[in-house]
Amino acid sequence: MPARPIELKGRPLAGGQLPAVCAPLVGRTRSALLAEAAAVAAKAPDLIEWRVDFFEGIADTPAVVQLAGELRQAAGGIPILFTRRSRREGGEPIPLDEPQVLALYCAVCASGSVDAVDYEAANDPALLAELREAAHRHGLALFLSFHDVNGTPPLGELVQRFEQAEKLGADVAKVAVMPRSERDVLVLLEATLQASQKLRVPVVSMSMAGLGALTRVCGGAFGSALTFAVGGAPSAPGQLPIEDVRAGLALLRRAAG
């Protein structure tokens, strides 16, 4: 089975090329986020991710919903992925418990200001099911993700993480891990290749930090449908500037004919 591109509202990102390029927004204030969104949009990524765990006003749901609409305008038609990364999977500390996070997600889903949401597959199954229903009711894609910020699990476990996301109803299955050796990077790429050939949904993967940086350019060759690149500021270790990622992807595509 060939690797699948990510589709949002019936349109494949990057015209179906793998990988599409996503740039994160990590501003802590409204003004910082709007300025960051304008600067990132000017670099024309295929997708913009709002990492809302960085936003200092995350506990004010109406403010988050309003800002999502403003970011939609600033993005100039580029689709938006809404993400709260938990602290256990590498995110920022926030003053919300998980049911409150779910309520925030559902409000943003209903706002019509984003195209997809990312939620961690390890969350409570009942909360996850509620978000899946809300996302799909409003026509949004659901990314279910797993991040290991301390190491790289064995090959079989990584493949199972991709498969679990699909079983839980993900539209996109994402795995990100921290390498401790060059071999860990190979393990992540092999798991990506296996999952992209087995699953019916697109897969996204990356090996983080400097050791894993090459996966952010070559991951598409192994089936990863999305890579994350810096438009303003990084949201995870090892992210490369969007200009460098695009140059690397262009070189690989020319070499592949």
Phi, psi and omega in degrees: 000127181289152177298146186254139172283161176280133176247131175239119181053042174085000181242130178286136176295145176057028180064020180092356177287148176246135354269154165287163184246127179244135177244133183273155169248127185230019179298150183262346179233165180301312183296320179295320181293318181294321177293319179295318181298319179295318180293319180291317181300327179296339179268000171055053170292167178280338184208145175242131178254124172267109175276088189290344178293342175280340188282124185290344179261022186300333182283351180259092186302313178302324179292321178295316180297316179297317181292326176301320177294321178292322177293325176302316179293317181295331182287344174061039177097352176285131181299153183238133174255127181259124186223128163250113177269129180286159181297324182293339179247025172102007182270184181272151175293140180224157183270038181232142170273175188294320175299325177291323175298316179300316179299321177297313178302314183296322178295319179291321176303317183287343185287337183076013185262353178230164184251342182202158176229147178246127180225146185280133184295341181280356180291167180307129183303325180292320178294318180299317180296322179294319179292320178302316179296318181294317180298312184289328177298328182259011174077024180260151174276143179251115170271128170248128192232158174223130179232130171244106184271003181249337183188191180239112178297166178298161183309309183300322179292322179296316178299319178297326178297317175299313183296322179299318180300316179297317181297330180278000175098019179292147168271338176217134179252124185237137176225130176228134185223163178257120179279146173248354179202168176299325180297325177300323179296318177297321179298316179297317181293321178295319178297321178298314180299312180299314183294320182294334179273341184259322189279156177268353180246158177297151176243149177229134180213158172199147169257129191271177177064188185297319180302321185267002187303327182298333180293339180284346176253317185263358184302327180298330179293341179254007174109359179287127186274353185209142171233153182252131183225155185278120171261322178237294178220150183287153175251355180204154181293138177097354178292140182255157176301143184302325180296320180290320179296315180297321178295318179295318178296320179297320179297315180295321181291323176295317181296327180281352177085000000 
